[in-house]
Amino acid sequence: MAADWRMISLDKEGPLAVVTLTNPPLNVLHPQMVAELDDCFSLLATDAEVVVAIITGQGERAFCAGFDIMEFPRMMEPGGAEALACQLHASLSKIDALGKPTLAAINGLALGGGLEVAMTCDIRIVAANAQLGQPEIKLGLFPGAGGTQRLPRLVGENIAKELMYIGDPIDAAEAHRIGLANRVVPAGEALIAAKDMGRTIASRAGVALRYIQQAVDRGLNTTLAEGLKIEADLFAKVFQTEDVREGVDAFLHKRSPNFRHR
């Protein structure tokens, strides 16, 4: 439970849940942190009060500077690396499959496993002084927490391979140019900007938010024709919600909608 968490913290601010990685000085990813994230996002998935989840790192030096290298000798034992990869995939996929909009507020370094955590989120808000990258190749490794799969889906195969083949980090401006960052904000303001966006998203129709997420995520894993079928099915369902009735009535009567159905 939350009382036992040592490497993350959870704060709820109205419809927002802010999950902070707290493993100073650089918030490196650790098996304990991965287990705590698994526990946390299992709880958030069933928390009706939470509409949007935000992940950030404690302090301004790092969102998460990668996986704890002190754990690597254990991973060299037979079966160790495979077991860790399976744990990482299962736990981080809970963020990806939360069923609610997710934002990463990236301050400072987001490297290796840290970038892989950020890529599980729908949207990335990046501070101007941030550095993002997959430097595993410099250790004779390659990304094993979803990076080889999520990065190409975000920036394209050729750019993803270049970033992973070379291993050098990129700055916030370049991350924005290639589509890895949604927005770049002044240093120190990533979490502020993420909360502002989160509140805006939370004010929208909750069922429609879920259906948008489902249509995009499911559609990306199939053909265009099948994706359009998924969209049509969800489009039909959304028209049967109270949110649509409220939204249309508010528009016709020139007032702000009051969406209640999450």
C-alpha positions in Angstrom: 0.0 0.0 0.0 0.9 3.7 -0.2 2.3 3.7 3.3 5.0 1.2 2.2 6.1 3.2 -0.8 9.7 4.4 -0.6 10.6 5.4 -4.1 7.5 7.1 -5.3 4.8 9.3 -3.8 1.2 10.0 -4.8 -0.6 13.3 -4.4 -4.2 13.8 -5.5 -5.3 17.3 -6.4 -9.0 17.2 -7.3 -9.2 15.2 -10.6 -5.4 15.0 -10.9 -3.1 12.3 -9.5 0.5 13.3 -9.4 2.9 10.4 -9.1 6.5 11.5 -8.2 9.6 9.4 -8.6 11.6 9.9 -5.4 14.9 8.1 -5.6 17.5 10.9 -5.1 19.7 12.3 -6.5 18.7 11.2 -10.0 15.5 9.2 -9.4 17.0 6.1 -11.0 14.7 3.2 -11.8 15.0 0.3 -9.4 13.1 -3.0 -9.1 11.4 -1.6 -5.9 10.3 1.5 -7.8 8.9 -0.6 -10.6 6.9 -2.6 -8.1 5.6 0.5 -6.4 4.6 2.0 -9.8 2.7 -1.3 -10.5 0.9 -1.0 -7.2 0.1 2.7 -7.7 -1.3 2.4 -11.1 -3.4 -0.6 -10.2 -5.0 1.7 -7.5 -5.4 4.6 -9.9 -7.2 2.5 -12.5 -10.1 1.9 -10.1 -10.1 5.4 -8.4 -13.2 7.1 -9.7 -12.0 10.5 -8.4 -8.9 10.5 -10.7 -9.5 11.6 -14.2 -5.8 12.4 -15.3 -2.5 11.0 -14.0 0.8 12.9 -14.1 4.2 11.3 -13.6 7.2 13.5 -12.7 10.5 13.3 -10.9 11.6 14.8 -7.6 13.7 17.9 -8.0 15.0 19.6 -11.1 18.0 17.5 -11.9 16.2 14.5 -13.3 12.9 13.0 -14.2 14.6 9.6 -14.1 18.2 9.1 -15.2 17.9 5.5 -16.1 18.0 2.1 -14.5 20.1 1.6 -11.3 23.4 0.2 -12.7 24.1 -1.3 -9.3 21.4 -3.9 -10.2 23.2 -5.0 -13.4 25.5 -7.7 -11.9 22.3 -9.5 -10.7 20.9 -9.3 -14.2 23.9 -11.1 -15.6 22.9 -14.2 -13.7 21.0 -16.8 -15.8 17.4 -15.7 -16.2 18.0 -12.4 -14.4 17.7 -10.1 -17.3 14.7 -11.9 -18.8 12.9 -11.8 -15.4 13.6 -8.1 -15.0 12.4 -7.3 -18.6 9.1 -9.2 -18.0 8.6 -7.2 -14.7 9.3 -3.9 -16.4 7.0 -4.7 -19.3 4.1 -5.8 -17.1 4.4 -2.9 -14.6 5.0 -0.1 -17.1 2.3 -1.3 -19.3 -0.1 -0.6 -16.5 0.6 3.1 -17.1 0.1 2.7 -20.8 -3.2 0.8 -20.2 -4.5 2.9 -17.3 -7.7 3.9 -19.2 -7.2 7.5 -18.3 -5.2 10.3 -19.9 -1.6 10.3 -18.7 1.1 13.0 -18.8 4.8 13.0 -18.1 6.3 16.2 -16.7 9.9 15.9 -17.6 12.4 17.9 -15.7 16.2 17.4 -16.3 17.4 14.0 -17.4 15.1 11.4 -18.9 17.5 8.7 -20.0 17.2 4.9 -20.6 14.5 3.5 -18.4 13.5 7.0 -17.4 12.6 7.8 -21.0 10.9 4.5 -21.3 8.7 5.4 -18.3 7.9 8.8 -19.9 7.0 7.1 -23.2 4.2 5.0 -21.5 2.3 8.3 -21.1 0.0 9.8 -23.7 1.6 13.3 -23.5 5.1 14.6 -22.6 5.6 18.1 -21.3 9.4 18.8 -21.3 11.4 21.5 -19.5 13.7 23.5 -21.8 16.8 22.2 -19.9 15.8 18.5 -20.3 17.9 15.9 -21.9 16.2 12.8 -23.4 17.8 9.6 -24.7 18.4 5.9 -24.8 22.1 5.5 -24.0 22.1 1.8 -23.3 24.3 1.0 -26.4 27.2 2.7 -24.6 27.0 -0.1 -22.0 26.8 -2.8 -24.6 23.0 -3.0 -24.0 19.8 -1.9 -25.7 16.5 -0.6 -24.3 14.7 -3.4 -22.5 11.8 -1.6 -20.8 9.8 -1.0 -24.0 12.0 1.4 -25.7 12.6 -0.6 -28.9 8.8 -0.7 -29.3 7.4 2.6 -28.0 10.1 4.9 -29.4 9.6 3.9 -33.1 5.8 4.3 -32.6 6.4 7.9 -31.4 9.1 9.2 -33.7 9.3 6.7 -36.6 11.6 3.8 -37.3 14.6 5.7 -38.7 14.9 8.3 -36.0 14.3 5.8 -33.3 17.1 3.5 -34.6 19.5 6.5 -34.9 18.8 7.5 -31.2 19.3 3.9 -30.0 22.3 3.1 -32.3 24.3 6.2 -31.3 23.0 6.6 -27.7 23.6 10.4 -27.4 20.8 12.4 -25.6 18.9 15.1 -27.4 17.7 18.4 -26.0 14.1 19.5 -25.5 13.9 21.4 -28.7 15.0 18.4 -30.8 12.6 16.2 -28.8 9.8 18.5 -29.8 10.9 18.6 -33.4 10.8 14.8 -33.8 7.5 14.4 -32.0 8.9 13.0 -28.7 7.9 16.1 -26.7 4.4 17.6 -27.0 5.4 20.9 -25.5 8.6 22.6 -24.3 8.3 24.9 -21.3 10.8 27.0 -19.3 13.1 25.1 -16.9 11.3 24.4 -13.7 7.8 24.7 -15.1 7.1 21.2 -16.5 4.9 20.1 -13.6 3.1 23.4 -13.6 2.3 23.1 -17.3 1.3 19.5 -16.9 -1.1 20.3 -14.2 -2.6 23.1 -16.2 -3.1 20.8 -19.2 -4.3 18.0 -16.9 -7.1 20.3 -15.5 -8.2 21.3 -19.0 -8.3 17.6 -20.0 -10.2 16.7 -16.8 -12.9 19.3 -17.6 -13.7 17.5 -20.9 -16.2 14.6 -21.2 -14.8 11.6 -19.4 -16.4 8.9 -21.5 -15.2 10.6 -24.7 -11.7 10.8 -23.3 -11.6 7.1 -22.7 -13.0 6.4 -26.2 -10.4 8.6 -27.8 -7.7 6.8 -26.0 -9.1 3.4 -26.9 -9.7 4.3 -30.6 -6.1 5.6 -31.0 -4.3 2.9 -29.0 -6.3 0.0 -30.5 -6.2 1.4 -34.0 -2.4 1.8 -34.0 -2.1 -1.9 -33.5 -4.2 -2.9 -36.5 -4.9 -2.0 -40.1 -6.5 1.3 -41.1 -9.7 -0.5 -42.2 -10.0 -2.2 -38.8 -9.1 1.0 -37.0 -12.0 2.8 -38.7 -14.3 0.0 -37.6 -13.1 0.5 -34.0 -13.7 4.2 -34.4 -17.2 3.7 -35.8 -18.2 1.4 -32.9 -17.0 3.8 -30.2 -18.5 6.7 -32.1 -21.9 5.0 -31.9 -21.5 4.2 -28.2 -20.5 7.8 -27.3 -23.7 9.1 -28.8 -25.6 7.2 -26.2 -24.0 8.9 -23.2 -25.3 11.7 -21.0 -22.2 13.7 -21.7 -23.3 14.1 -25.4 -26.7 15.3 -24.3 -25.2 17.7 -21.9 -22.6 19.0 -24.4 -25.1 19.5 -27.2 -27.6 21.2 -24.9 -24.9 23.5 -23.5 -23.8 24.5 -27.0 -27.4 25.2 -28.1 -28.0 27.3 -25.0 -24.7 29.1 -25.2 -23.5 27.9 -21.7 -20.5 25.9 -20.5 -21.1 22.1 -20.3 -21.1 20.4 -16.9 -19.9 16.9 -17.6 -20.5 14.5 -14.8 -20.2 11.0 -16.2 -16.6 9.8 -15.9 
